[in-house]
Amino acid sequence: MGSLRVHVVDEEDNPVSGKRVFVILQRTHSEEYTDDDGVADFEDVPVCTVQVYVDGDFQLEVGVRRE
């Protein structure tokens, strides 16, 4: 298992709080909201390629590997 930290910033690189971050992991998904620093943390993420969405908009795919 691994972990994933997502940073959400605005056009001026300022952190954005309260954004819904939704990730699709293999055969499941998980959802968190960004904190005051614009961060959403996901723990116990399987080793796989993860699709990341913010407020419903696809952002990127990222690989998660063992810690």
Secondary structure, DSSP 8 states (H G I E B T S, - for coil): -EEEEEE-B-TTS-B--S-EEEEEETTEEEEEE--TTSEEEEEEE-SEEEEEEETTEEEEEEEE---
